[in-house]
Amino acid sequence: METRFCLIQNHPLFLKEGKSLLKWNGWGYKDSKFSINKDQHVEFTGERYRLSGSTMPLLREWMKKTVGISLEHKSPSQPEIPATSIPLPVKNEEFLADLRKTGISISDDCQDRLFRAHGHTLHEIFTLREGMFERIPDIVIWPENHDDVVKAVELAVKYNVVIIPFGGGTTVTSSLECPAFEKRMIVSLDTSQMNHILWVDEKNLTVRAECGIIGQDLERRLEERGYCTGHEPDSMEFSSLGGWVATRASGMKKNIYGNIEDLLVHVRFVTPRGVMEKSCQVPRMSSGPDIHHIILGSEGTMGVVTEVTLKIRPLPPCKKYGSIVFPSFENGVSCLREVAAQRCAPASIRLMDNEQFQFGAALKPESKSMLTNFMDGLKKFYITKLKGFDPNKLAVATLLFEGTKEEVAALEKRVYEIAAKFGGLPGGADNGERGYMLTFVIAYLRDLGFEYYIVAESFETSVPWDRCLDLCQNVKERLRRECKERRIQFPPYITCRVTQTYDAGACVYFYFGFNYRGISDPVHVYEEIESCARDEILANGGSISHHHGVGKIRKQWLKKTVGELGVGTMKALKAYIDPQNIFANNNLMMGNHSKL
């Protein structure tokens, strides 16, 4: 059988010779990682990020103090899963014979199959490091356009074969895991070859692109023509356009550009019943329930997104970072609420609690400049001594302004005036830019934690403004209590930030991790505790997810969220669109094996 890698030139995830640039058992690029150097300090390798090539002299002590990391205790991990340990593929020879006739590239190579068998939940990455999945895709296929997808789905229906769409693989909801009970042949439909911009309409300010284009590629190619979508999720280096639609994604700059549902103009969606799409590409229609909202957030349960039309905007002529230091997290939340109420939010405004501020300070690279050290000392003296801010209570908001020079100046003035009413002080553009860019490297830190017996994960929610502070406080307390009851011997690391704001509420992002030395099944313990945190979130008026989606990891709360009638409606749609359960990834309580 032919083995095919992603050979498209300039594709960000693969080299020309077919070797992946990505880690097989961790986050991101192979050449980018946190590690302990010969001087026993933490450094970040590679050349891709602002932090690359830097040493962080404070981070090791922060890790020791915060989560009890000991450099003398290093956890084991397998260098690579051997082919003999990977499950043999289930074959449907009739399907394969007809598939070969289409010219679509196919691979049953064990590493190709394994790479597409998972996303990036704690459970999945831990399994890669120390075990093996019970079930993985049996083959991988690479359609090159919409018509190829139509052919593949038609053959899957004809021969009763399962399809699981694969985009960038960045999911954190276990949505790519193959159901262990599935006996039929499972095909991973990799969309990476469908990575072209089909057209840019400068009159109507729209772009049509194939589903497999990676976020950073889409923005780079549009930038060459003077445009952007403005959609910038934390995973934009690796996540795909089709994945954004299928998971109902959100980006860091949604205040100006909107979430994916606000940007969406048109979708082509290949289902077992045929192609679902609107007849025209207009800004709005009043034609009954919107079929786009059946596709948005469908998480690969009913079909494959193949082509997407999005709104675009001319590149903003001015971009400016900023930051605000608040005496407390409470002050910061009050400020963000007022900014939202006055409809003057910049492209991005994100508030870190004190624990995350301390973490950011520990990530600061070693400075070789006496002037830099002197200026940092002056800022710290001004904030803590002259203004009386307690370093153990203060919170920091990072800002990104985009627009014309006049728009940015006016918005800056309003935001800083509002901040002053809540005790906020300007913290400088460099801190704002550094905080914004750290978003792209924080995910790499979990892999270092794995090496020293730390399990950690992030989870998010949306919450009304009047419940925001209570939710943050109560979830943190619940996490600490659950850790104590399970006799976790080291203090857990628990922190949160407010990442997106709306008129009626905000998105809150939690980071939670602990040292599992002495615990035999750390992932199970972690999942138990996070499940309790999710119960606490719902009890405090929060949602099961703001933008990560449901997948398999949060489906137990779906009925409580949308009601039994809501779940029944979803199942009815699934039964009509996919009566054979071809798209049987078992996400969203959808499929023959889902239980109410």
N, C-alpha and C positions, 0 to 999 in steps of 0.2 A: 504493500500500500504506500502511496506517495506521502512523504513527510514534507510539510510546508510550514515555513516560518513567515513572519511578517517582514517581507523584503522591501517594502515601500521606502524609497529614499527619503530621508528627512523625517521619517516617522520617529517620534521622540522616544519610543520604548524599545527599539531594536536597532542593532547594528546591521550594516549591509550583509555581513556574512551570516546573519540569522541568529546571532547570539543575543540573548536578552540583556538589556541594560539594567533590568530590575532584579532585586533580590528574590530568591525563590521562597524564602521563609521569613520575610520581614517587610518593612515598609520602604518603598521608594527605590532610588538608584543604588546600584552595588557600590559605587565609589563614594557614597555619602553616608556617613554613620558617626555616631558618638562612640568613642573608645577610650580606654585608659592607656596613656602613653608610658614611656619608660621612666618618666619622672613622677608617675602615679597621679597625674592630672588628667582631666577629661579634655579631649580635643575632638573637633569635628572635621572629618576628612573631606576631600573632594574640592571642586572649584565652582559648584553650581549656585551656591547661596552666599548671602552676605556674611554668614557665620563661618563659611568654609575656610579651612586652614587655620582656624583660631583655637587657642587654648583658653579654657575657662577655669582659672585657678580657684574660684570659689565654689564650683559645682560639686566637687568631691565631698567637701565638708558639709555642704547643704544636704547631699544625699545621705550621708552618715547620720546627720542630726535629725533629718525629717523622717526617713523610712528605715533607718538602721542598716544601711548597706555596709557590708564588710568585704573589702577587697580580697580577703583570705578565703571567702566562701563563694565559689563560682559554680553555677549550675551547669549540668551536662546538657549537651545538645548534639544531635546527629549532624554530621557535615553535609550529607545529602541522602535522601531516601533511595536505597538501591532498587533497581527495577524488579528484583525478585520479591520485594515487599509490597509492590503496587498491585492492586487487584487486576486480574486478567479481564479484558474487555468482553462484554456480552455482544454477540454479533447477530445482526439480522441481514443475512446474505442477500436476500432479494432486494431489500432497501439499498444496500451498498452497491449492488450491480447496477441499479437504475441511477443511483446518485453519481456514479463514475461517468455515466453517459452525458451528464450535464456539464462536465468540465470543471465543476466546483472542486477546489483543492481540499484534500482529506488527509488526516493523520491519525494513526492509532499509537504513536510514540508515547511511551509511558510518562515522560516528563511534560510533553505537551498537554496530556490529559490531566496530570496532577496540577499544573499551573493554573488551570481553569476550573478546578474543583472547589475553589474556596475564595472567600473575600478576606477581610482583615479584622474580624472579631478576635477577641482574646482567645476564645476556644479554638478557632481555626488555626491561628498562628502557633499557639501552644501545641496543638496536635502535630503540626508540621515539624516542630522542634523535637518532639519526644514520642511521637507515635505515628499512626496512619489512619486515614479515613476509611470507613467501612465500604463506602460506595463513591466512585468518581465517574466522570463521563467516560463513555466507551470509545468515542471518537471525537475529534475536533474538525469542524469544517470552516472554511473561509470564503463565504460568498463575497463577490466583488461589486454587487449592485442590487438594487431593489428586485429586479427580475430573478436573480439567483436565489434570493430569500423566498420569493413566491414558489419557485420550483422545489426548494428544499422542504418548505412547509407542506406543499401538496404531496410530496413523497412520504413525509412523516405521517400524514393522515392516511394515505393509502396502505402503509405497512404497519401502522400503529406503533410508531417510534416516538420517543420523548425528545423534546427540544428544550434546552435551557439557554437563553440568550446570554452572551458575554460581551461586555463593553470594555471598560477600563479595569474591572475587577476590584474597585475600591470600596465596595459595599461593606458596611459594618452591621448588617442585620442577619447574617447567615443565609442570605437569599440565594447564593450560588451553591450551597451545599446540596448534594444529591440525596433525595430521600432514601434511606437505607432499605426500605421495603420495596423499592421499585425494581421489578424483574425485567421490564422491557429494556431494549437498547436505549441509552441516553446519549444524545448528540449535544455537544457544546457548540453553539453557533457563534463563532467569534467574528465580530463586526469590524475588526481593525483594518481590513482592506477597503472598507467603505468609508474613506476618510477624505473625500473631495468636497470642496465648495462648488456647487453646481451653478450658481449665479448670484450676483449681487445687483439688486434693483435700487439704484441711487435716487430715483424719483419717489418711490414709495418707502425708502429706507428699510428694506428687508434683505435678508440673506437666506438662500436655500442651501443646505448642506446635508451630506450623508451622516447617518447616525453614528458611525464609528470614529468620527474626527475627535481628537483629544482637545480638551478645553484650551490649553496653551497654544496649540496649533491653530485653532479657529481664530483666537484673538490676534496671533501674530500675522496671519494671512490677511485678516481684515485691516489690521494696523497699516500694512503696506499700502492699502488703498485709502487710508485716512478715516477708518471707521472702527467701531467696537460694539460688542453686545453689552459689555459691562457686567456680564455674569461671571462672578469670580468666587466659586466655592473653595474651601480649603484644599480640596483635592484636584484643583483644575489642571495641575501638571500631568495627571494620570487618568482622570475620569472623562467619560465620553458624552457627547451631545445626546445620544439616545438614552444613556443612563440618567442624565439630568431629567429628561421627560418622564421616563419610566418610574423614577423615584420621587417626583415632585420636589426638585432640588431648590435650594436657596443659596445665594451668594453673599459675600461680605459687603458688596456695594449695592444691595437691593434698595436702599433708601432712595437712590436716584433712578436705577435701572429696572427695579422690580424683581420679583422672584420669577422662576421659570414660567409659571402660568401667566404672568403679566407680559412676558416677552413673546409668548407663543402665538403664532399666526396660523400655522397649518402643520398637520402631521400626516404622514402615510404610515399605516399600521397594518402589517400582514398578519392575519389570523387564520385559523383552520377553516373559517367560513368564507374567506376571501379578504380583499383589501378594504379597510375602513379608512375613509377620508372625506372631508367636506368637498363640495363641488366648486368652491371658489375660495380665494385668499383675500378676505375682506377684514377690516378691523374689528367688526362685531356683527353678530347675527342674532335675531330673535326667531329661532326655529325649533322651539322645544328644548329639552335637556341637551346640553352641549356634549357632543361625543368626544371632544377633547378631554373632558373631565372623566371619561371612562378610561382613556389612555393614560392620562397623567396619574402617576402613582399606582399603575397596574402591576408593576414589579415583575414583569415577565410571566404573568399567570395566564395571559390570554393571547399574546402575540408578540411580534417584533416591530419596534419602531425602526423605520428604514430611512426616511427623509424628513427633515424638519425645516420649517421656515420661521425665522425669528426676526424681531425688530432689531434694527441697528441704529447707532447714533454717530455723528461725526466725533472724532477723537476730541476730548476736552483740551483746550489750549493751555489750561493751567491746572496743575496738580500740586497740592500742598499738604504736608503732614503736620500734625500737631498732637499735643497731649495735655491732659489736665490732671492735677493731683488734688484729691479730696481728703479731708480729715477722716472720713469713714466711708465704708461701702454704702451705708444708708444715705449719706449726702449725695453720693454719686448716682444712686438709683433715682432719687428725687430730681436731680438735675436732668437725667436722661428722660424722665417722664415729662418734664416741662419742655424740653427740646422737642419731643414728639408732639406734645399738645400744641406748640406754636408752629408746627410744620416747618421747622428750620434745620432738620437733621442733615449733617453732611453725608457724603457718599457712604462713609463707614464711621460708626461711633461704637466703641466696645469698652466695657467697664470690667476691669479685673479686681477681684477681692484682694485682701492683704496677702493671703497665702500665695496667690498667683503672682502678685507683685514681688514677693520675696524670691520666688522661683525665677522670675525674669531677671532680678538683680544677680542671682547666682549664675545665670547664663551669660552674663556680660563678659566679653572677651578681655583678655589681658591687654592692657594699654601700654604701649611703648613711649607714649608722649607724656612728659611731665605736665604740660599745659592741660591736656585732657584730664589727667588725674586731679590737677588743681581745680579746674572748673567743676568737675563732678563733686569735689569736696565742698566747694562754695555753694552749689545748689542744695546739697544735703544739709549744710549748716543753715541756709536760709529757710528751708522748709521745716526742719525739725527744731531748730533752736529759736530763730527769730519769729516764726509763725506758730510754733508750738505744736506741730503735727506729731502724733505718736507714730514712730516707724512701724509699730506692731498693729496699727489700726488703719493707717491710711490706705486709700484705694486709688487706682490710676485708670483714666480713660484714654485710649488712643483714638486719634481722629485722622480721617482722610477727606480732604475737600477736593472736588473736581468741578470744573466749569470755566467760564471766562474769568479773567483776572478780576474784573469788577464783581462778578457773582461770588467768587471765592472770598474776596475781601469783605463783602457785606455779610456773608454767612459766618465767617470767622468772628467778626465783631459781635454778631448776635449770640453765637454759641458761648463765647467767652464772657459776655455780659451775663447770660443766664447762669453760667458756672459760678461766677462771683457771688451770686445771690445764695448759693449753697456752699460757700466757703472754698470753692475750687480755685486753684492757682495754675496759670499756664506752666507746663512742664517742658516745653521745647519741641521743636520739629524732629530732632534726631531721635528722641525717645519715642515719639509717635511712629516714625518710620521703622525703627528697630522692633517695636512691639508688633507692628503690622506684619513685617517680614518673618518674625519668629513663628508666625502661624504655620508657615510651610516647613519648618524643621522640627517642631515639637513632636510630631508623630514619630520621628526617628528615635526619640529618647526611650520609647517603650522597649525597643530591641536591646538597648543597653541594660535596661532594668531586668529583662529576662535572664541576662547573663549572671545577675547577682540576686536571684530569688525574689524578684519583684514582679507581681502581676498588676496590671493597670489598664484602664479603659476609660473612654469618655462616653457620656450619654447626654442627651439634650431634651428640652421640652419647651413649650410655649405656655405663657401664663398671663392672666389679666394683671394690670398694674397694681391693683389693690391687694393682690395676693403674692406679689413678687418677693418681697422681703421675707414674709413668713415661709414661703416655699423654700427659699434658699437656706434659711436657718433650720427649718424642721428636717429637711432632707439631710443636711450635714449632721445634725444630731442623731438622726435615725441610723446613718451609716456608722457613726462612732459606736452607738449602742449595739448594733448588730455585730460589729467586729469584737467588741468586748465580750459579748455572749458566746462567741465562737472561740474565745481564748487566743486570739491573734496576739502574739507576744510583743510586737512592735507597734507603735502608733501608726495609724493609717494616714495616708496623704489625701486630703479632701479639699477641693477648691472649686470655685465657680466663677463664671463671668457672664455678663449680659452682652450678647453679641449682635442682636438685631432688635430694633424698636419699631413699634406700630402705634397707631392711635389708641388701640384698646389693650395693648399689652406688649410683651417682650419675649424674646427667645433667651433661655438660660442654658448654659453649657456647663456640665459638671465634669471634673476629672477626679477619679478615685483609684487608689492603688494601695497595696500593702506588701510587706515583707512576709513571704510564706515559709520561711525556714521553720521546720517542725510540723508542717501541715502536709498530709499525704496526698490530698486531692485539691490543690489550690484553685483550679478553674471552677470546680463545682462549688466550692465555698464562695468564690467571688460571685458567681452567678446567683447563688442564693441571696447574698447581701444586696446585689444590684436589683434583684427582683423585689426585695423589701423596699428599696429606695424608690422603685417605680410605683409601688403601692402608695408610698408616702406622697409622691408627686401628684397622683390622681386624687388622693384625699385632700390635697391642698389646692385643688382647682387647676392643676396643670394637665397637659396633653400627653399622650403616649409618645409623641415625637413631633418635632417642628420641621425637620428636613431629612433626617436619616431614613425615615420610612419604617415599615413594620417587619417585612421579611418573615423569618421564622422566630426571631428572638423576642418579638413583642406581640405575637399574634394572640397570646392568652388574654390580652387586655382589649382586643379589638371589639368584641361584643359589648363590653362595658362602655366603650367609646362611642360607637355608632348605633348601638341598640340591636336587638335581635332582628328587627325588621330591616335594618341597614345591612346586616350580614346576609340575611336572606336575599335581599336585592342583589348584592354582589354575587352570591352563588347562582342566582337565576341568570344573570348576565354571563357568568362563566359557563353555565350549562348550555346556553344557546350558542355562544361564540365558539366554545371549545368542548363539544359534547363527549369527545373521546379522551379528554384530559391529556392532550398532546403536550401542552405547556405545564408539565406536572412538577414544577419545583416546589409546590406545596406551601407557597407564601400566602400571607393574607387570609388564612382560613379558606383558601380556594383549592378545590381539587377533590377527587373522589375519596381521599383518605382524611380530609379535614373533619374535625369534630367540633360541634357547638358545645 
